[in-house]
Amino acid sequence: MPVKFEVNGKPVEVEVEPRLTLADCLRHHLGLTGTHVGCEHGVCGACTVLVDGAAVRSCLMLAVQAEDAKVVTVEGLSLEQGLTPLQTSFRKHHALQCGFCTPGMITTAHALLSEEPGCDADRVREVLSGNLCRCTGYISIVEAVLDARAAYQRDGKRP
């Protein structure tokens, strides 16, 4: 089936099997390998992308369901001139180790900070509780997200 949607600000049209997940479409058809596939059951959060602004598990969404949607992957959250304030904060706080969960963590944190730039630590922990990390123990991740809040509070837009 043909499916048309926007990925990271660019229109795409791909021919996919109706049962193909959005995660596999992004990775294998569009070469956007920043979206990681872990559990394939929506539990780990590694495949989180933004679909029309909402954080979505791309392993649970079919590519055909993205018709006419705006999809943003972790690659779309990057800046050409360097790291975003959220990425800088993850680096500053050593909020990653192996890096497998990091794209989903950053995408989820970006969605949270875009909607609730004044969120507190409890809210950060609640929202990120759906993203599993086996390396960091989460403390540094929560600290990184809290530290990045100021960048989202300045103008209400993606830094």
PEJOQUI-V973352 format. One record per residue. N is the residue number from 1. PHI is phi in degrees with one decimal (NA if undefined). PSI is psi as a letter, one per 40 degrees, with the letter a starting at -180 (none if undefined). D_CENTER is the distance of its C-alpha to the mean C-alpha in whole Angstrom. Layout:
{{N	PHI	PSI	D_CENTER} {N	PHI	PSI	D_CENTER}}
//
This chain:
{{1	NA	i	26} {2	-80.3	i	25} {3	-138.4	h	21} {4	-118.8	h	20} {5	-158.1	i	17} {6	-107.2	h	15} {7	-125.7	h	13} {8	52.6	f	12} {9	84.6	e	15} {10	-119.1	h	17} {11	-71.3	h	19} {12	-132.1	i	19} {13	-136.6	h	21} {14	-132.3	i	21} {15	-99.6	h	24} {16	-133.3	i	23} {17	-69.7	i	24} {18	-58.2	d	24} {19	-92.6	e	22} {20	-71.5	h	19} {21	-75.1	i	16} {22	-61.8	d	13} {23	-58.1	d	12} {24	-68.3	d	15} {25	-62.6	d	16} {26	-61.1	d	13} {27	-74.4	d	14} {28	-93.9	d	18} {29	-95.2	d	18} {30	-111.1	e	16} {31	70.7	f	16} {32	-94.6	g	12} {33	-84.0	e	12} {34	-67.8	d	9} {35	-78.5	h	8} {36	-91.4	i	10} {37	-113.3	h	12} {38	-111.9	c	14} {39	-82.8	d	16} {40	59.7	f	16} {41	-130.2	e	16} {42	78.2	e	13} {43	-91.8	d	14} {44	-85.6	d	12} {45	83.1	e	9} {46	-64.5	d	8} {47	-96.2	e	7} {48	-63.4	h	5} {49	-131.9	i	4} {50	-99.9	h	6} {51	-121.7	h	10} {52	51.4	f	12} {53	89.1	e	10} {54	-98.6	i	10} {55	-71.2	h	7} {56	-134.2	i	8} {57	-78.6	h	9} {58	-72.8	e	10} {59	-78.2	e	13} {60	-101.1	e	14} {61	-108.8	h	14} {62	-78.2	i	17} {63	-58.7	d	16} {64	-66.0	d	20} {65	-73.3	e	18} {66	-85.2	e	16} {67	-48.0	h	19} {68	65.9	e	19} {69	-89.6	i	16} {70	-107.0	h	13} {71	-106.9	h	10} {72	-124.5	h	8} {73	-99.4	i	6} {74	-59.5	d	5} {75	-63.1	d	9} {76	-75.5	e	9} {77	-91.5	e	8} {78	-86.7	i	11} {79	-110.5	i	15} {80	-66.1	d	18} {81	-85.3	e	20} {82	153.0	a	18} {83	-74.2	i	15} {84	-75.0	i	14} {85	-57.5	d	15} {86	-67.6	d	12} {87	-63.5	d	12} {88	-61.2	d	16} {89	-66.4	d	16} {90	-59.6	d	14} {91	-67.3	d	16} {92	-58.6	d	19} {93	-93.8	e	19} {94	52.9	f	18} {95	-87.9	f	15} {96	-150.0	i	15} {97	-128.5	c	17} {98	-72.8	d	17} {99	90.4	e	13} {100	-63.6	d	12} {101	-82.9	e	10} {102	-56.6	d	9} {103	-58.3	d	5} {104	-68.3	d	4} {105	-63.2	d	6} {106	-66.2	d	5} {107	-64.1	d	2} {108	-65.2	d	5} {109	-63.6	d	8} {110	-61.9	d	7} {111	-60.7	d	8} {112	-61.7	d	10} {113	-66.6	d	12} {114	-67.8	d	12} {115	-86.7	d	14} {116	-134.6	g	16} {117	-64.6	e	16} {118	-102.3	e	19} {119	-58.7	i	18} {120	-101.4	i	20} {121	-60.6	d	19} {122	-62.0	d	20} {123	-67.4	d	17} {124	-59.6	d	15} {125	-61.2	d	16} {126	-61.8	d	16} {127	-68.5	d	13} {128	-80.2	e	11} {129	-63.2	e	14} {130	-87.1	e	12} {131	-114.9	h	10} {132	-90.8	h	13} {133	-133.4	h	14} {134	-98.1	e	18} {135	-110.8	d	18} {136	-91.0	d	18} {137	81.6	e	19} {138	73.4	d	17} {139	-58.1	d	19} {140	-67.6	d	18} {141	-67.8	d	14} {142	-61.6	d	16} {143	-60.5	d	18} {144	-64.0	d	15} {145	-64.8	d	13} {146	-62.1	d	17} {147	-66.9	d	18} {148	-83.0	e	15} {149	-54.7	d	16} {150	-57.6	d	19} {151	-65.5	d	17} {152	-83.9	d	16} {153	-79.6	d	19} {154	-59.5	d	21} {155	-131.3	e	21} {156	72.6	e	18} {157	-115.3	i	16} {158	-62.7	h	13} {159	-69.3	none	15}}
//
